[in-house]
Amino acid sequence: MSEKHEFYIYGRNPIIDKLTRNADEVSKVYIKEGTNDSQIKHIQHLCSETKVPVSFVPGRKLSEMVGRGVNDQGVVALTSPVAYSDFEDWRKETDPTTNPVILALSEIEDPGNFGAIMRSAAASGVDAILIPKHRQVPITPAVIKTSAGTAGIVPLVRVGNLNQCISELKDSGFWVAGLDSTAESPIWNHDFKRPLVLILGSEGKGIREATLKLCDLRLKIPMMNQIDSLNVSATAAVILFEILRQKQS
């Protein structure tokens, strides 16, 4: 079971990526009248190849689609970019013995962070991302743009109660790790070649205490020069590529 939400995405690179990877999810592309540089010509070529309709419209029409003040770069696409998976359906098809890496987001609020996290997750081979239905930024055009077209490459699993879902995964053999700046153990000291749920907390408050209590491992990234912590999307990139390094070694 999945939910699909059709909306507009904007920006040249995200739309080029979408037309290259999943053109069947693009209903129509709108290009600002009078725009005719090499990137726009490339978008037109991709649309022609994939039989996606193109309309040339005034710039104000694009603003009506995505909002005033948004840097749409002269191109907008109507698309169904993301399918959310149902947790129970997804869990039945997930085999812990293959050592999957599951990323659990706990109240990420900034669209830019969310998009960047999805890009790092796709690049590092994460198997799924758990996304709470509440107190979590939804998939928006800004998230899609920041992800640079990678949103949806990693399955997105929507959950009602994140803690309950994490507990169910623990019961089925997953280890649970949380990034916590007050932890004593650096990420380099742990073996991640195991079925793993990795929790990332909100930008301001981190992981809630009730969620931290579910963690088998509390991890930190060592910092120098009296820096306390990294942005949550940078934190995600560091730990996810350490996990990938271990898996490939």
Beta strands, then each sheet from edge to edge (+ up, - down):
strand 1: 2-4
strand 2: 7-10
strand 3: 26-32
strand 4: 54-57
strand 5: 75-79
strand 6: 83-86
strand 7: 101-105
strand 8: 128-132
strand 9: 156-159
strand 10: 175-179
strand 11: 185-186
strand 12: 196-200
strand 13: 217-220
sheet 1: 1+ 6- 9- 8- 7- 12- 10- 13- 11-
sheet 2: 2+ 5- 3+ 4+
end
